[in-house]
Amino acid sequence: MGAKVNNIYTSRNSNIASPVFVNMTVQLAESQETLRPPVKQDLQKHLTGVIQRRSNNIGSSALWVDSPNGAVSQIHGAFVHNTIGT
């Protein structure tokens, strides 16, 4: 398991504070649970729920969102099967 920040983007088309967008890669250990087809949607719902429970804060950091709705975009990408030593 792990996480990696790939890039951070800002949008300058706003008259108020510029929104920040973070592109991340989340690595999950291969298991029956993570191989299920709806795992991407489940992960998106879980992340949104965590943001809601923390009063719109992102983890224990100073980062926050205006609203948890739309804070976690649709998760893209495929899960890659890694084999070690083969």
Buried (B, 14 or more C-beta within 10 A) or exposed (E): EEEEEEEEEEEEEEEEEEEEEEEEEEEBEEEEEEEEEEBBEEBBEEBBEBBBEBEBBBEEEEEEBEEBEEBBEEBEEEEEEEEEEE
